[in-house]
């Protein structure tokens, strides 16, 4: 046990030397924060796996691009895709179709702006993200309010739908934090 403490002290000391040599201040709080972030990321990965939430690579790329174009969090977009369609392009529920269940009748012009094919990952995600952007421009102040309006809910506050999306979005963000 005594040798383990000595090795740990040497590792911490050497880490400090490495940070100082790189021109950074050695900060044990920073090391603790780094370990905390790593642990949170692992916990989020486990939570997502336990809940069988898998976001395909093409959905992640399209959500990142949509975030860059609209300012809507990629994590909120990906979580919405999961809740609305479990990230399946061909899901249809009446007039609501695709990954984000965009209403193809009400939002035909918006879909056409991005190619018109609601089955296309980028087209459907951009149309959904643009709707979310519209809600933020018209008073939605947080993720829950954006989700509530996106879902067409009239009652204020968090519903099961908005709670699920926000929870998944938080876990996806934590997963990426490390």
C-alpha positions in Angstrom: 0.0 0.0 0.0 2.9 2.4 0.8 4.3 1.9 -2.7 1.0 2.7 -4.3 0.9 6.1 -2.6 4.4 6.8 -3.6 3.6 5.9 -7.3 0.5 8.1 -7.2 2.5 11.0 -5.7 5.1 10.6 -8.5 2.4 10.5 -11.1 0.8 13.7 -9.8 4.2 15.3 -9.5 5.2 14.3 -13.0 1.9 15.5 -14.4 2.7 18.9 -12.7 6.1 19.0 -14.3 4.6 18.1 -17.7 2.0 20.9 -17.4 4.6 23.4 -16.2 7.0 22.5 -19.0 4.2 23.1 -21.5 3.8 26.6 -20.1 0.7 25.8 -18.1 0.1 26.3 -14.4 -0.1 23.0 -12.6 -3.5 22.8 -11.1 -4.7 19.9 -9.0 -8.2 21.2 -9.2 -8.0 20.9 -13.0 -6.9 17.3 -12.7 -9.9 16.6 -10.5 -12.2 18.4 -12.9 -10.8 16.3 -15.8 -11.4 13.1 -13.9 -14.9 14.3 -13.0 -15.7 15.0 -16.7 -14.3 11.6 -17.7 -16.5 9.9 -15.1 -19.6 11.8 -16.2 -18.9 10.9 -19.8 -18.6 7.2 -18.9 -21.8 7.3 -16.8 -23.6 8.9 -19.7 -22.4 6.3 -22.1 -23.6 3.6 -19.8 -27.0 5.3 -19.3 -27.4 5.6 -23.1 -26.4 2.0 -23.6 -28.7 0.8 -20.8 -31.6 2.7 -22.5 -30.6 1.4 -25.9 -30.2 4.9 -27.3 -28.0 4.8 -30.3 -27.5 7.9 -32.5 -26.2 6.9 -36.0 -23.2 8.7 -37.3 -25.1 10.3 -40.2 -27.6 11.8 -37.7 -24.8 13.1 -35.5 -23.2 14.8 -38.5 -26.4 16.3 -39.8 -27.3 17.5 -36.2 -23.8 19.2 -35.9 -24.3 20.9 -39.3 -27.8 22.0 -38.2 -26.4 23.4 -35.0 -23.9 25.4 -36.9 -26.6 26.8 -39.2 -29.4 27.4 -36.7 -27.8 27.7 -33.3 -30.0 24.9 -31.9 -28.1 22.4 -29.8 -27.0 19.3 -31.7 -27.9 17.3 -28.6 -31.5 18.6 -28.5 -31.8 17.8 -32.2 -30.4 14.2 -31.8 -32.7 13.6 -28.8 -35.7 14.8 -30.7 -34.7 12.5 -33.6 -34.6 9.6 -31.1 -37.9 10.4 -29.4 -39.7 11.1 -32.6 -38.5 8.2 -34.7 -35.7 6.3 -32.9 -33.5 7.8 -35.7 -35.3 6.0 -38.5 -35.6 8.0 -41.8 -38.7 6.2 -43.0 -41.1 6.6 -40.0 -44.4 8.1 -41.0 -47.3 9.2 -38.7 -50.0 10.7 -40.9 -48.5 14.0 -42.3 -45.6 13.9 -39.9 -42.6 12.1 -41.4 -39.0 11.2 -41.0 -36.4 11.5 -38.3 -37.9 14.6 -36.7 -41.5 13.9 -37.7 -41.8 17.1 -39.7 -45.3 17.8 -41.0 -44.8 17.5 -44.7 -48.0 19.4 -45.5 -47.6 22.4 -43.2 -43.8 22.6 -43.7 -43.5 21.6 -47.4 -41.7 24.9 -48.3 -39.2 24.4 -45.5 -38.5 20.8 -46.6 -38.1 22.0 -50.2 -35.5 24.6 -49.0 -33.3 21.6 -48.1 -34.0 19.3 -51.1 -37.6 18.3 -50.5 -37.0 14.6 -49.6 -38.3 14.1 -46.1 -36.5 10.7 -46.0 -33.1 12.4 -46.4 -31.4 12.7 -43.0 -30.0 16.3 -43.6 -33.3 17.6 -45.1 -35.5 16.3 -42.3 -33.1 17.4 -39.6 -32.6 20.9 -41.1 -36.4 21.4 -41.4 -36.9 20.3 -37.8 -34.0 22.5 -36.5 -35.3 25.5 -38.5 -38.7 25.0 -36.8 -36.9 25.0 -33.4 -35.0 28.1 -34.4 -38.3 29.8 -35.2 -39.6 29.0 -31.7 -36.5 30.5 -30.1 -36.9 33.6 -32.2 -40.6 33.8 -31.0 -40.2 33.5 -27.3 -39.1 29.9 -26.4 -36.4 30.5 -23.8 -35.2 27.0 -22.9 -35.0 23.5 -24.3 -38.2 22.4 -22.6 -40.2 25.3 -24.2 -38.7 24.6 -27.6 -39.7 20.9 -27.3 -43.2 21.8 -26.0 -43.8 24.0 -29.0 -42.2 21.6 -31.4 -44.6 18.9 -30.2 -47.6 21.3 -30.5 -48.3 21.2 -26.8 -50.5 24.0 -25.5 -50.1 23.4 -21.7 -47.1 25.1 -20.2 -44.5 23.2 -18.3 -42.7 19.9 -18.9 -44.6 17.0 -20.2 -43.2 13.4 -20.4 -42.2 14.2 -24.0 -40.2 17.3 -23.1 -38.7 15.6 -20.0 -37.5 12.6 -22.1 -36.0 14.8 -24.8 -34.2 17.0 -22.3 -32.9 14.0 -20.4 -31.5 12.4 -23.5 -30.0 15.6 -24.7 -28.2 16.1 -21.4 -26.8 12.6 -21.5 -25.7 13.0 -25.1 -23.9 16.3 -24.1 -22.2 14.6 -21.1 -21.2 11.7 -23.4 -19.4 14.1 -25.6 -17.9 16.1 -22.8 -14.8 14.0 -22.5 
